[in-house]
Amino acid sequence: MGVAEAAHNVRVLGTGEKTIILGHGFGTDQSVWKHLVPHLVDQYRVVLYDNMGAGTTNPDYFDFERYATLEGYAYDLLAILEELQIDSCTYVGHSLSSMTGAIASIFRPDLFDKLIMISASPRFINTDDYYGGFEKEDVEQLCRAIEENYKSWVSGFAPLVVGGDMDSVAVQEFSRTLFNMRPDIALSVFRTIFNFDLRDFLNRVSVPCHIIQSTKDLAVPVAVSEYLHQNLGGPSVVEVVSTEGHLPQLSAPDITVPVIMRHIQYDIANE
């Protein structure tokens, strides 16, 4: 097993000709795809991995400087593809990882047939001419809450982001993976996400992009999915799904998994 494979807990399932890579968002790990994977393995070769900083990875490997920008995550993804000798894949990225995939595809467009972006945003903070959903002060307040009492912050944050109460299975699952993260690493990744602004990079993304968005998502307003669609450099399509929350693949798999499967099979490039 290669260095990147071991560091990111890479798992390869299924034996299909076509390769699907699954990249998770902040506060989760590869387990967030547990409802989708069974639908893929009979038909595809499926690659799962954990982002550095996830609770399942070695915290000693987390380089605060490297992961202060999304390029660090994109280089990790490219290293995994190289070690597995993958020269073509469909990349399914959730939240943070949807943008990781976009950056990796700018560096190496030849490696990606298409990107499927779930709950994606190029910038979370509002500006005069852009609505990302958050004011800078809101984000600073959230960061202070993480620093002051991580456990208490998770208990409040998880239900809001997933869309449900603390008793829901999806909220409990998201809380579990958040609690697994070391609090200082969680704060660092959180800051990275809320500081990035990838709007000027979007026109350099040339591979086809499929944007999947919940109707109601505390973290990403529906307007953002339309912004992506208008500004990406290659062909793109948006599907707004009647789900609630930022992790629909976890909280509403019965609705979300068929949508993801359809986009994996549907080719906008040939239209």
N, C-alpha and C positions, 0 to 999 in steps of 0.2 A: 504493500500500500504506500502511495506517495505521501509526501509531507502535507500537502494541502488536504488530501483525502482524510488523513488521520486527524488533522487539526479541526476540520469542519464536520467530523462524524459522517462522512459521505456514505450513503447506501445506494446501491444500484439494484433495482427490482425489475422483473419482467425481461423479455428478450425480443421485443418487436424491433423492426428495422428502424423505425422513427424514434428519436430520443426526446423525451420531455423532461425539462429541468424545473424543479419547484423551489422557489426562493421565498422565504417567509419575512414578515414584517417585524417591527419593534415589539419587544416584550414577549415574543413567541419563540418557538423553535420548529423543527420539521414536523412535529406532531400535529401542528395546525392543519396539515393536509390529510389527516387520517380518514376523513370521509370521501375524499377524492381518489386517493391511491387505489382502492379496490376496483374502481371503474377503469383504471388505466392499465394495470399490469398485464392483462390478457392480450392487449393489443400493442403496447408500447414498451420501450426500455425507459424506465423512470429513474431519475437521479434526484435524491433528496440530500440536502446538506443544511448545516446550522451556520448562521452568520456568527462571525467572531463576536464575543460579548454575550451571546445567548447563554442561559444558565447551564446548558449541556456542554459548553466548551470550557477549556482551561482558561481561567481569568488571567493567568500569567502571560498568556499569548496576546492579550488585548493591548494594542499600542494606541494610547490616547491620541497621539499626533496623527497616526495613519488613518484612524477612523473619525477624525474631525471633519473629513469630507467624504463624499460618496465614492470618490475614486478608489479609496482603500478597499471598499466592498467590491467594486467592479473588478479590480485587479485580482482579488480572491476568487471571484467567479471565473475569470479567464484562466487562472492557475488550475482550478478544478477541471475545466474543459480540456486543458492541455494534458494534464496527468491521465485523464480518462481517454485521451485521444479522440475527442468528439469534434468533428469538423462541421456539424450541422445539427441544430436543435430548435425546438419550440420552447421558449422560456416563459414560464408562468410566474409572475412576480406579484407579491402582495405588498401594498403600501411602500415602505422603504425600498423593498427589493424590486418593485416595478421600475423605480428610477435607477436602481443599480443596473438592471437589465438595459435600460435606455443608454446609460453611459457606456457600458461594456459593448453595446452594439455600435456606438460611435467609434470606439477603438477598433473593433473587429466585426464589421457588418457581415462578413462572409460566414461567420459562425452561427448566425441566427436566421432561421426561416421566418420567424415572426415572434413578436412579444405579446403576451396576454397580460394586461395590467389590471389588477383588482384593487379598488380603493386607492388610486394613484393620485399624487399631487406634485407639481413641480415647485410649489411654494405654499407654505401653510399660513404665512402672515400676510394680512391685508396691506395694500399700498393704495395710493390715490386712485390708480387706474386698474386695480386688480383685487378681486375678492377671494382670499384664500380661506377665510373662516375664522381667523384668530387675530386679535390685537396683540401687539408686542407685550403690553402690560400683562395680559392674560397668561402668556407663556412664562414671563418672569415669575409670576405668582405660582404657577405650576412647578417651576424649577425650585423655588424656595420650599414648597411643600415636600418635594422629593428629599431635599437636604434635611429638613427638620424631622420628618417621621415617614420613612419609606413605606412601612407597613400600612400606616393610616392612609397614605396617598394611594396605594394600590387598591385598598378597599373602596375608595371613592371613585377612582379613575376607571377601574375595570367595568363596572356596570354601565357607566356613561358611554364608554367607547364601544362596548359590545351591543348595548341596547337591551337592557333586561335588569332583573334584580339579582342580588347576591346568591339567590337560591338556584338560578338557572345554571344548567350544566356548562354552557359555553362561558359564562362569567367565571364560574369556578375554575374552568380549564385555563382561561386567560390569566386569572389571578395566580394560579399555580406556576405558570411559566414566567410571569413577572416576578414572583417571589424568588424564583430560582436565580434570577440575575443578581449580581453584586450591586448594591445600591449606587456606588460611585460610577460604575460602568453604565448602569441604567440612566443616570443623570447625564453622563457624557453623550450617550447615543441620542437621548432625548434632545439635548442642545443641538447636536449635529442636524437632526431632522428639522428642527424649527429654525435653524439658521440658514439652511440651504435655499438657494434660488436658482433653479435650473431652467428658468423660462427662456434664457438666451441660447440654451443648448438644444432646445426641442427641434428646431429646423434642421439640425444635423443628424437627427434620427431618421434613417432612410428605410429601415426594414418595416414591413407592415405591422401595425399595432392595433390590438383589439382591447378596447377600454370597457371594463365592467364596473358598474357603480351602483351602490345601494341608493334607493330613493331617499332614505333618511340616514345620514352618516354624520355624527357629531364632528368628526375630524375633517371630512372632505365634502363640501357642498356640491350639489349636482352641477352647478355652473363650472366647476373646475374640470369635470370630464369633457364638457363642451370646449373649454379653453384648450385642453390637450388636443382634442380632435382638430381644432382650427389651426393649431400652431406646429404640430408634428410635421417633419419634412417628408415622410413617406405616406403611403396610403393608410387610412385608419378608419375604424368604425367604433361607435359607442353603443352600448346597451345599458340602459338604466333599468335595474331589476327591482321588483317590488319587495325588497328586503329592508330590514332596519339594522343599522350598526356598521362598524368599520371592519368586522371580520365575518362577512356573510358565509364564507366557506365553513365556518365553525358554528355560527349561530343559526343559520338557515340552510343546511346542506341540501335538503330535499329540493329547494328552489335553485340554489346556486350551482350545485354540481352538474346538473344537466346543461346549464348555460355555459359553464366552462368547457364541458365536453363538446358542445356544439361549436364553440369558437376554436377549439383545437382542430376540429375536423373541417371547419369552414375556411376557405382560402380567398381573402379579398384581393390578393395580388393578381389573380387571374380574371378578375371581373373587367 
